[in-house]
Structure formats: structure tokens, C-alpha cells
Amino acid sequence: MSTLRSANEQFEQIMLIRSDAISEAAMGAAKVAREAVQTASEKWCEMIDALAAVSYTHLRAHETAAN
């Protein structure tokens, strides 16, 4: 019976190590994905801000021309 117990304990240890390695890899991939999304969001916000500035300037030009 001790052989079976020993085999089960070894199996459990191997599974725990494997699960930890898989979890660490998944966390690393999630971090990379979050950073990519953050960068894309920042660029998107910059583009929206630039469009708002151009639109406001364009409207002011029309207002000045109308007066």
C-alpha cells in the first residue's frame, strides 16, 4: 500500500508544479495583452482628442468668417 501512496503523492506534486507553471504562463500572457490594450486605448484617446481640437478650430474659423 505504501507504493501506491508514494505514487499518488508524486503524481500530486507533479500536477501542482505543472498547474503552477501553466498559471504563471497565463498570467504572463494576460499582462502582455493588458499592456497592448492599454497602448491601443491611449492612442485611440489621442486620436479622439486631436479630432476634437481640429473640429473646434474648424468651427471657430467658420464663426469668424461669418462675422
Long-range contacts (C-beta under 8 A, 24 or more apart in sequence): none
